């Protein structure tokens, strides 16, 4: 059976890993990644399309300068994208987040195993926890980078607006606001770092204790050496 200290440390890391797993599920499920105001100019009037969307679905509504408002519409992100590159990046982000979800799940399993037992294999111990938490954090960071790139480089919001209202004319300007579904991914990274720090302190303390117990004979008291 593991010591009380080991159980406490790995139980704390298990809690942070479970929180990370839950947050990633929320990120995938919600559609508050981006809120955009996309303006299109025509010969006689200008139209503004308001969008709120995530990785899978979103809502859009249209406003004309004269004050006319078109009722809100719900759309599927994949169905509204004609730009293959933008669609490919969205798919890549989804795959990366699923991989981060699996990494977080494995990390939860490793920390739980260490909290209740002493695994024989080295990789099932702190090394495994370091590996899966690091991978999860890296995957989340990549997703956070790819999404803004898709917005700015591939005109994701503009593409989605045109998918909602096909008669739109020349795009003039856009304003973007990142929603909570995007920003809470930072919390996942912090939780992964916290898990690694917790296990590092345990591993470092265990290593120091082991070294203390293996002190060479020259460090022993002189009376013991003489005896």
C-alpha positions in Angstrom: 0.0 0.0 0.0 1.2 3.6 -0.7 2.2 5.9 2.1 -0.3 8.5 3.4 1.8 11.3 1.8 1.9 9.6 -1.6 -1.9 9.0 -1.5 -2.5 12.6 -0.6 -0.2 14.0 -3.3 -1.5 11.8 -6.1 -5.1 12.3 -5.0 -4.6 16.0 -5.4 -3.1 15.5 -8.8 -6.0 13.2 -9.7 -8.4 16.0 -8.8 -6.7 18.5 -11.1 -6.7 15.9 -13.9 -10.4 15.3 -13.5 -11.1 19.0 -13.6 -9.0 19.3 -16.7 -11.0 16.5 -18.3 -14.3 18.1 -17.5 -13.3 21.5 -18.8 -12.2 20.0 -22.1 -15.6 18.4 -22.4 -17.2 21.8 -21.8 -14.9 23.4 -24.4 -16.0 20.8 -27.0 -19.7 21.0 -26.2 -20.3 24.8 -26.0 -20.5 27.2 -28.9 -19.2 30.3 -27.2 -15.7 30.3 -28.8 -16.2 33.4 -30.9 -18.6 36.3 -31.2 -18.2 38.3 -34.5 -19.7 41.4 -36.1 -19.1 41.1 -39.8 -20.1 44.1 -42.0 -20.8 43.9 -45.7 -21.2 46.9 -48.0 -23.5 47.0 -51.0 -24.5 49.6 -53.6 -27.6 50.9 -51.7 -27.1 49.6 -48.1 -24.8 48.0 -45.6 -25.5 44.7 -43.8 -24.1 43.5 -40.5 -24.1 39.9 -39.6 -23.8 38.9 -35.9 -22.3 35.5 -35.2 -21.7 33.4 -32.1 -20.2 30.0 -32.7 -18.0 27.1 -31.6 -16.5 24.2 -33.3 -19.7 22.4 -34.2 -22.6 24.9 -34.3 -23.6 28.5 -33.9 -26.2 31.2 -34.4 -26.3 34.2 -36.7 -28.6 37.2 -37.3 -28.6 40.0 -39.8 -29.0 43.7 -39.3 -29.6 46.2 -42.2 -28.7 49.9 -41.7 -32.4 50.8 -42.1 -33.0 49.0 -38.8 -34.4 45.8 -40.2 -33.5 42.6 -38.4 -33.7 39.1 -39.7 -34.6 36.5 -37.2 -31.8 34.5 -35.6 -30.7 31.3 -37.4 -28.9 28.3 -36.1 -26.2 26.7 -38.3 -23.7 23.9 -38.4 -20.1 25.1 -38.8 -19.1 22.4 -41.2 -22.1 22.9 -43.4 -21.5 26.7 -43.7 -17.9 26.5 -44.8 -17.0 26.4 -48.5 -13.3 27.3 -47.8 -11.6 23.9 -47.6 -8.6 25.2 -45.7 -10.8 26.8 -43.0 -12.8 23.6 -42.7 -9.6 21.5 -42.4 -8.3 23.7 -39.6 -11.6 23.3 -37.7 -11.4 19.5 -38.1 -7.8 19.6 -36.9 -8.7 21.5 -33.8 -11.4 19.0 -33.0 -9.0 16.1 -33.4 -6.4 17.8 -31.2 -8.9 18.5 -28.5 -10.1 14.8 -28.6 -6.4 13.8 -28.2 -6.1 16.2 -25.2 -9.2 14.7 -23.7 -7.7 11.2 -24.0 -4.4 12.4 -22.5 -6.3 14.0 -19.6 -8.2 10.7 -19.1 -5.0 8.7 -19.1 -3.4 11.1 -16.6 -6.4 10.7 -14.3 -6.0 7.0 -14.5 -2.3 7.1 -13.7 -2.7 9.4 -10.7 -5.6 7.3 -9.4 -3.6 4.1 -9.7 -0.7 5.7 -7.8 -3.0 7.0 -5.1 -4.2 3.5 -4.2 -1.3 1.3 -5.1 2.4 1.1 -6.0 2.7 0.2 -9.7 5.7 -2.0 -10.6 6.3 -0.4 -14.0 8.2 2.9 -13.9 6.1 4.5 -16.6 3.0 4.0 -14.5 4.5 6.2 -11.9 5.5 9.9 -12.0 7.0 9.5 -15.5 3.6 8.6 -16.9 1.9 11.5 -15.2 4.5 13.9 -16.5 4.1 12.6 -20.0 0.3 12.7 -20.3 -0.1 16.0 -18.6 2.6 17.6 -20.8 0.9 16.2 -23.9 -2.5 17.5 -22.8 -1.1 20.9 -22.2 0.7 21.0 -25.6 -2.4 19.9 -27.4 -4.5 22.6 -25.8 -1.9 25.2 -26.6 -1.8 24.1 -30.3 -5.7 24.4 -30.4 -5.5 27.9 -28.9 -3.1 29.0 -31.6 -4.9 27.4 -34.5 -8.2 28.9 -33.8 -7.1 32.6 -34.1 -5.1 31.7 -37.1 -8.2 30.3 -38.8 -10.1 33.5 -37.9 -7.5 35.9 -39.2 -5.9 34.0 -42.1 -8.8 32.0 -43.5 -11.6 34.5 -42.7 -13.6 31.9 -40.7 -16.3 34.4 -39.5 -16.7 35.8 -43.0 -17.2 32.4 -44.4 -19.8 31.4 -41.8 -21.7 34.7 -42.4 -21.8 34.1 -46.2 -23.0 30.5 -45.4 -25.9 32.0 -43.3 -26.9 34.6 -45.9 -25.8 33.8 -49.4 -26.7 37.2 -51.0 -24.1 39.2 -49.0 -21.9 41.4 -51.1 -18.4 42.9 -50.3 -16.9 42.4 -46.9 -15.8 45.7 -45.4 -14.7 45.0 -41.8 -15.0 42.6 -38.9 -14.9 42.7 -35.1 -14.1 39.6 -33.0 -14.5 38.8 -29.4 -13.3 35.5 -28.0 -15.7 33.8 -25.7 -15.4 31.8 -22.5 -15.2 28.5 -24.3 -11.9 29.6 -25.8 -10.4 31.3 -22.7 -11.1 28.5 -20.2 -8.6 26.4 -22.2 -6.0 28.4 -20.3 -7.3 26.9 -17.1 -6.7 23.4 -18.5 -3.0 24.4 -19.1 -2.7 25.7 -15.6 -4.3 22.5 -14.2 -1.8 20.4 -16.1 1.1 22.5 -14.8 -0.3 22.1 -11.2 -0.5 18.3 -11.6 3.1 18.2 -12.8 4.3 20.4 -9.9 2.5 18.3 -7.3 4.0 15.1 -8.6 7.4 16.7 -9.0 7.5 17.7 -5.3 6.5 14.2 -4.2 9.1 12.6 -6.6 11.8 15.1 -5.4 11.1 14.4 -1.7 11.1 10.6 -2.3 14.4 10.9 -4.2 16.0 13.0 -1.4 14.8 10.5 1.2 16.2 7.6 -0.8 19.6 9.3 -1.1 19.6 10.1 2.6 19.1 6.4 3.3 21.9 5.4 1.0 24.6 7.6 2.4 28.1 6.2 2.0 30.0 4.8 4.9 32.4 7.8 5.1 29.4 9.9 6.2 28.7 7.7 9.1 29.8 8.8 12.7 33.4 8.1 13.6 32.6 5.9 16.6 30.6 3.6 14.3 33.5 3.3 11.8 36.0 2.5 14.7 33.6 -0.2 16.0 
